[in-house]
């Protein structure tokens, strides 16, 4: 397998056509077809089926494409960096963040940063904690803000914010009248969770032993969970950062016992010279956090 084969495969999968892929790569359709045949031979995988003049990607091709997409992130990073340097020099700040911090904490920090650097472009890229950690390690972002840490070489973590979790319920729910909700109050209640395997979910689940909740829904991001709770689909435990700026009228946040600690972490690259703008942003983060 070589780069030309992978580049051609990536373009064919994105366009769904060897002819269009050839146009985008400034080559001929027969050359693309030849590269795909070589790739199938070198990998031992059947990547495409040809029916009625069209190509259909096989499940093996879809699986391979997911791996190829990951490798292309670093190439896209180089393209974006080159464009940014040509357009703005090195004056850009790239932040990786989980959704809860992007909604609840970042707006205030960016506003403070803007007071000092009004013309600096800021890019916020949102994903889950493991992905943001990888972005920080590879330089796709200048630093990351996550809900929990994972073992990623080349990344140093420190706590930047900490709060106690709250129970969110629909405004019309009987539990909304309580001044404090205890885990016994959620016996049999439909509960909306983060996905299995998520470290934040593990912290929440540890507070419910033995567990008598009715697990009915899972969602990857806490803001989505809040909208589901507001729609009457269940209740949940979340970081109060999430709802502070969402302002959902039909949602009520109530203190919860036992206390569940939600920490937010700043991830910094260990093997790169720190961006001067990132250092300035950390100071703003400390002021707000």
Legacy VTK file of the C-alpha trace (Angstrom):
# vtk DataFile Version 3.0
C-alpha trace
ASCII
DATASET POLYDATA
POINTS 289 float
0.000 0.000 0.000
1.423 3.396 -0.982
0.366 7.032 -0.630
-0.977 7.356 -4.193
-3.236 4.367 -3.666
-4.502 5.691 -0.332
-5.067 9.206 -1.710
-6.989 7.810 -4.681
-9.040 5.502 -2.436
-9.864 8.383 -0.080
-11.046 10.562 -2.969
-13.101 7.758 -4.555
-14.847 7.097 -1.242
-15.622 10.791 -0.762
-16.923 11.321 -4.294
-18.441 7.904 -4.983
-16.989 8.002 -8.483
-13.658 7.090 -10.038
-14.266 9.616 -12.820
-14.847 12.502 -10.407
-11.933 11.311 -8.264
-9.700 11.425 -11.343
-10.789 15.004 -12.061
-10.066 16.086 -8.492
-6.640 14.454 -8.545
-5.827 15.733 -12.063
-5.329 12.296 -13.529
-7.242 9.842 -15.706
-10.050 7.490 -14.772
-8.062 4.427 -15.975
-5.217 5.466 -13.664
-7.585 5.643 -10.687
-9.035 2.264 -11.609
-5.523 0.820 -11.813
-4.625 2.215 -8.384
-7.774 0.707 -6.881
-6.968 -2.683 -8.388
-3.465 -2.464 -6.967
-4.845 -1.513 -3.549
-7.235 -4.473 -3.579
-4.367 -6.768 -4.496
-1.968 -5.349 -1.893
-4.518 -5.426 0.949
-6.288 -8.627 -0.021
-9.619 -6.828 0.347
-12.516 -6.583 -2.078
-13.184 -2.848 -1.940
-15.695 -2.137 -4.709
-18.439 -3.821 -6.667
-19.254 -2.530 -10.138
-22.936 -2.573 -11.110
-24.609 -0.856 -14.055
-21.625 1.395 -14.629
-21.473 2.503 -10.980
-19.161 1.509 -8.148
-20.451 0.431 -4.747
-18.180 0.400 -1.716
-18.078 -2.902 0.171
-18.222 -3.148 3.985
-14.470 -3.806 3.872
-13.992 -0.513 2.013
-16.090 1.348 4.595
-13.999 -0.104 7.424
-10.746 0.781 5.667
-12.032 4.284 4.927
-12.529 4.959 8.662
-8.867 4.176 9.277
-7.752 6.241 6.290
-9.819 9.213 7.520
-7.907 9.193 10.803
-4.578 9.378 9.016
-5.822 12.232 6.828
-6.538 14.399 9.898
-2.821 15.143 10.210
-2.616 16.055 6.512
-5.623 18.352 6.844
-3.950 19.929 9.853
-0.903 20.754 7.743
-3.058 22.273 5.008
-4.981 24.388 7.521
-1.784 25.484 9.255
-0.144 26.514 5.976
-3.225 28.498 4.960
-3.389 30.171 8.371
0.309 31.116 8.315
-0.044 32.608 4.825
-3.154 34.556 5.829
-2.484 35.541 9.430
1.053 34.598 10.350
1.092 32.539 13.559
-1.625 34.616 15.252
-4.400 32.024 15.614
-5.591 30.058 18.620
-7.003 26.550 18.131
-8.907 25.097 21.062
-10.175 21.538 21.448
-13.058 21.134 23.873
-15.828 18.835 25.032
-19.317 20.241 24.522
-20.061 20.928 28.201
-17.032 23.212 28.587
-17.558 24.790 25.159
-21.065 25.802 26.208
-20.625 26.568 29.891
-17.121 27.966 30.344
-15.492 28.928 27.053
-17.751 31.857 26.071
-16.756 33.792 29.208
-13.077 32.957 28.810
-13.022 33.891 25.126
-14.755 37.183 25.914
-12.018 38.010 28.433
-9.346 36.926 25.929
-10.969 39.164 23.283
-10.519 42.173 25.572
-6.757 41.646 25.325
-6.507 40.294 21.776
-9.518 41.589 19.812
-8.183 40.624 16.366
-6.826 37.129 17.028
-8.874 34.398 15.282
-10.056 31.686 17.679
-11.166 28.261 16.469
-13.072 25.941 18.840
-13.235 22.293 17.778
-15.600 20.081 19.754
-15.504 16.340 20.385
-15.281 13.849 23.262
-12.459 13.786 25.812
-10.333 11.013 24.201
-10.472 12.732 20.795
-9.566 16.152 22.228
-6.643 14.495 24.004
-5.384 13.067 20.689
-5.832 16.429 18.998
-3.675 18.045 21.689
-0.965 15.400 21.416
-0.750 15.660 17.612
-0.890 19.457 17.429
-4.280 19.590 15.744
-5.187 22.051 18.531
-2.968 24.245 20.711
-4.524 22.857 23.908
-7.577 20.931 25.041
-10.352 21.196 27.612
-11.858 17.867 28.672
-14.223 16.308 31.191
-11.828 13.478 32.073
-8.272 12.443 31.266
-7.033 9.465 29.290
-3.515 8.087 29.038
-2.201 9.974 26.018
1.593 10.302 25.590
2.828 13.864 25.162
-0.051 15.510 27.057
-0.020 17.042 30.547
-3.309 17.550 32.413
-4.324 19.894 35.211
-7.705 20.676 36.788
-9.080 24.042 35.667
-12.630 23.897 37.066
-14.632 21.834 39.531
-18.347 21.718 40.426
-20.899 19.442 42.037
-23.343 17.702 39.740
-27.021 18.581 39.607
-30.091 16.528 38.797
-32.020 17.876 35.805
-35.741 17.206 35.540
-38.585 18.633 33.444
-40.036 21.807 34.961
-43.421 20.094 35.442
-41.922 16.960 37.065
-42.899 16.284 40.738
-39.190 16.219 41.671
-38.793 19.800 40.406
-40.423 21.060 43.616
-37.707 19.551 45.811
-34.881 21.660 47.196
-32.557 18.668 46.975
-32.886 15.377 45.127
-31.430 12.196 46.612
-30.576 9.028 44.757
-33.523 7.243 46.412
-35.833 9.777 44.729
-34.741 8.428 41.330
-35.873 4.857 42.071
-37.614 3.605 38.928
-37.250 6.952 37.179
-36.426 6.881 33.433
-32.782 7.987 33.365
-30.840 9.408 30.425
-27.146 8.516 30.525
-23.919 9.166 28.714
-22.749 6.133 26.689
-21.363 3.009 28.368
-17.602 3.267 28.658
-17.624 7.029 29.173
-15.556 7.911 32.264
-18.009 10.602 33.395
-20.843 8.099 33.258
-18.781 5.728 35.414
-18.486 8.432 38.087
-22.258 9.011 38.016
-23.099 5.296 38.051
-20.845 4.781 41.083
-23.212 6.972 43.118
-26.136 4.636 42.363
-25.189 1.349 44.018
-27.368 -0.631 44.130
-28.825 0.905 41.002
-32.615 1.193 40.816
-32.834 3.709 37.955
-34.657 2.810 34.753
-32.035 3.281 32.029
-34.048 4.279 28.970
-31.810 6.488 26.822
-28.158 7.215 26.107
-26.679 10.280 24.406
-23.055 11.176 23.695
-23.165 14.831 24.748
-24.655 16.434 27.868
-26.401 19.297 25.978
-28.358 16.693 24.030
-29.292 14.992 27.300
-30.645 18.312 28.602
-32.918 18.785 25.604
-34.189 15.214 26.017
-34.940 15.827 29.697
-36.744 19.060 28.814
-38.863 17.062 26.366
-40.023 14.815 29.198
-38.020 11.743 28.184
-36.392 11.214 31.567
-34.100 12.733 34.187
-30.321 12.896 34.442
-27.261 14.036 36.413
-25.043 16.580 34.665
-22.278 19.111 35.153
-24.004 22.454 35.952
-21.688 24.098 33.414
-23.895 22.631 30.697
-27.172 24.291 31.645
-25.761 27.639 32.754
-25.805 29.053 29.239
-28.399 26.785 27.599
-31.331 28.579 29.276
-33.985 25.935 28.610
-37.195 27.213 30.290
-38.750 23.760 30.660
-35.685 22.366 32.459
-35.077 22.503 36.229
-31.697 21.852 37.869
-31.790 20.669 41.496
-28.834 19.982 43.846
-28.143 16.261 44.172
-27.021 13.931 46.966
-24.682 12.157 47.258
-22.405 14.859 45.846
-20.872 13.964 42.478
-17.721 15.848 41.601
-17.398 17.109 38.011
-13.870 18.234 37.174
-12.748 19.973 33.996
-9.171 19.531 32.802
-6.770 21.633 30.777
-4.569 19.556 28.455
-1.251 21.019 27.357
1.267 19.522 24.904
4.513 18.401 26.526
6.747 18.169 23.457
6.092 21.488 21.730
7.021 25.068 22.472
3.933 26.628 23.999
2.042 29.103 21.861
2.292 32.588 23.448
-1.412 33.151 22.787
-2.189 29.878 24.574
-0.279 31.112 27.628
-2.376 34.279 27.604
-5.555 32.221 27.275
-4.614 30.098 30.315
-4.477 33.285 32.396
-7.993 34.205 31.237
-9.141 30.671 32.049
-7.804 30.983 35.595
-9.562 34.342 36.041
-12.940 32.902 34.990
-12.591 29.350 36.313
LINES 1 290
289 0 1 2 3 4 5 6 7 8 9 10 11 12 13 14 15 16 17 18 19 20 21 22 23 24 25 26 27 28 29 30 31 32 33 34 35 36 37 38 39 40 41 42 43 44 45 46 47 48 49 50 51 52 53 54 55 56 57 58 59 60 61 62 63 64 65 66 67 68 69 70 71 72 73 74 75 76 77 78 79 80 81 82 83 84 85 86 87 88 89 90 91 92 93 94 95 96 97 98 99 100 101 102 103 104 105 106 107 108 109 110 111 112 113 114 115 116 117 118 119 120 121 122 123 124 125 126 127 128 129 130 131 132 133 134 135 136 137 138 139 140 141 142 143 144 145 146 147 148 149 150 151 152 153 154 155 156 157 158 159 160 161 162 163 164 165 166 167 168 169 170 171 172 173 174 175 176 177 178 179 180 181 182 183 184 185 186 187 188 189 190 191 192 193 194 195 196 197 198 199 200 201 202 203 204 205 206 207 208 209 210 211 212 213 214 215 216 217 218 219 220 221 222 223 224 225 226 227 228 229 230 231 232 233 234 235 236 237 238 239 240 241 242 243 244 245 246 247 248 249 250 251 252 253 254 255 256 257 258 259 260 261 262 263 264 265 266 267 268 269 270 271 272 273 274 275 276 277 278 279 280 281 282 283 284 285 286 287 288
